[in-house]
Amino acid sequence: VAALQDEKNSLVSENEIMNDRLEQLDDSLDDPNTVVAKKYFHAQLQLEQLQEENFRLEAAKDDYRVHCEDLEKQLIELQHRNNELTSLAEESR
């Protein structure tokens, strides 16, 4: 029982130390002058920029897809028209 109480006390002490360190890290993120906070905010800004770029590229991809579909329809129509004109030209000969 004594050994378990000692282990419990040791774990409680370690837990308190870890919580203190966690609070220090949280505080360092709140202070914009620390290196950790600067890196965090820089990474956050970079993430936002990449998300915006991704959104822009997705929109452009959708636009190109629609444009490509329109061009494919035009191609099919032109091929049919070409076939019609070719057959008319052969009849005329």
C-alpha positions as CSV (number, residue, x, y, z in Angstrom):
1,V,0.0,0.0,0.0
2,A,2.8,2.4,0.9
3,A,4.5,1.7,-2.5
4,L,1.3,2.4,-4.3
5,Q,0.9,5.7,-2.4
6,D,4.4,6.7,-3.2
7,E,3.8,5.9,-6.9
8,K,0.5,7.8,-6.8
9,N,2.2,10.8,-5.2
10,S,5.0,10.6,-7.8
11,L,2.4,10.5,-10.6
12,V,0.5,13.4,-9.1
13,S,3.7,15.5,-8.9
14,E,4.7,14.6,-12.4
15,N,1.1,15.5,-13.6
16,E,1.4,18.9,-11.9
17,I,4.8,19.5,-13.6
18,M,3.4,18.6,-17.0
19,N,0.4,20.9,-16.5
20,D,2.7,23.7,-15.5
21,R,4.7,23.2,-18.7
22,L,1.5,23.0,-20.7
23,E,0.4,26.3,-19.3
24,Q,3.8,27.9,-20.1
25,L,3.5,26.7,-23.6
26,D,0.0,28.1,-23.9
27,D,1.2,31.4,-22.5
28,S,4.1,31.5,-24.9
29,L,1.6,31.1,-27.8
30,D,-0.4,34.1,-26.5
31,D,2.7,36.3,-26.3
32,P,3.4,37.3,-30.0
33,N,7.1,38.0,-29.2
34,T,8.1,34.4,-28.5
35,V,9.7,32.3,-31.2
36,V,7.1,29.6,-30.8
37,A,4.3,32.0,-31.2
38,K,5.9,33.6,-34.2
39,K,6.3,30.2,-35.8
40,Y,2.8,29.2,-34.9
41,F,1.3,32.4,-36.4
42,H,3.4,32.1,-39.5
43,A,2.3,28.5,-40.0
44,Q,-1.3,29.6,-39.4
45,L,-1.0,32.4,-42.0
46,Q,0.7,30.0,-44.4
47,L,-2.2,27.5,-43.9
48,E,-4.8,30.2,-44.6
49,Q,-2.9,31.3,-47.8
50,L,-2.7,27.7,-49.0
51,Q,-6.4,27.1,-48.3
52,E,-7.2,30.3,-50.3
53,E,-4.9,29.2,-53.1
54,N,-6.5,25.7,-53.1
55,F,-10.0,27.3,-53.3
56,R,-8.9,29.5,-56.2
57,L,-7.4,26.5,-58.0
58,E,-10.5,24.4,-57.5
59,A,-12.7,27.1,-58.9
60,A,-10.3,27.5,-61.9
61,K,-10.4,23.7,-62.4
62,D,-14.2,23.8,-62.5
63,D,-14.2,26.6,-65.0
64,Y,-11.8,24.7,-67.2
65,R,-13.9,21.6,-66.9
66,V,-17.0,23.5,-68.1
67,H,-15.0,25.1,-70.9
68,C,-13.6,21.7,-72.0
69,E,-17.1,20.2,-72.1
70,D,-18.2,23.1,-74.3
71,L,-15.3,22.6,-76.6
72,E,-16.0,18.8,-76.8
73,K,-19.6,19.6,-77.8
74,Q,-18.4,22.0,-80.5
75,L,-16.0,19.4,-81.8
76,I,-18.7,16.8,-82.1
77,E,-21.0,19.3,-83.9
78,L,-18.2,20.3,-86.2
79,Q,-17.3,16.7,-87.0
80,H,-20.9,16.0,-87.9
81,R,-21.0,19.2,-90.0
82,N,-17.8,18.1,-91.7
83,N,-19.2,14.7,-92.4
84,E,-22.3,16.3,-93.9
85,L,-20.3,18.6,-96.1
86,T,-18.0,15.8,-97.2
87,S,-20.9,13.7,-98.3
88,L,-22.5,16.7,-100.1
89,A,-19.2,17.3,-101.8
90,E,-19.0,13.7,-102.9
91,E,-22.5,13.9,-104.3
92,S,-21.7,17.0,-106.2
93,R,-18.7,15.3,-107.8
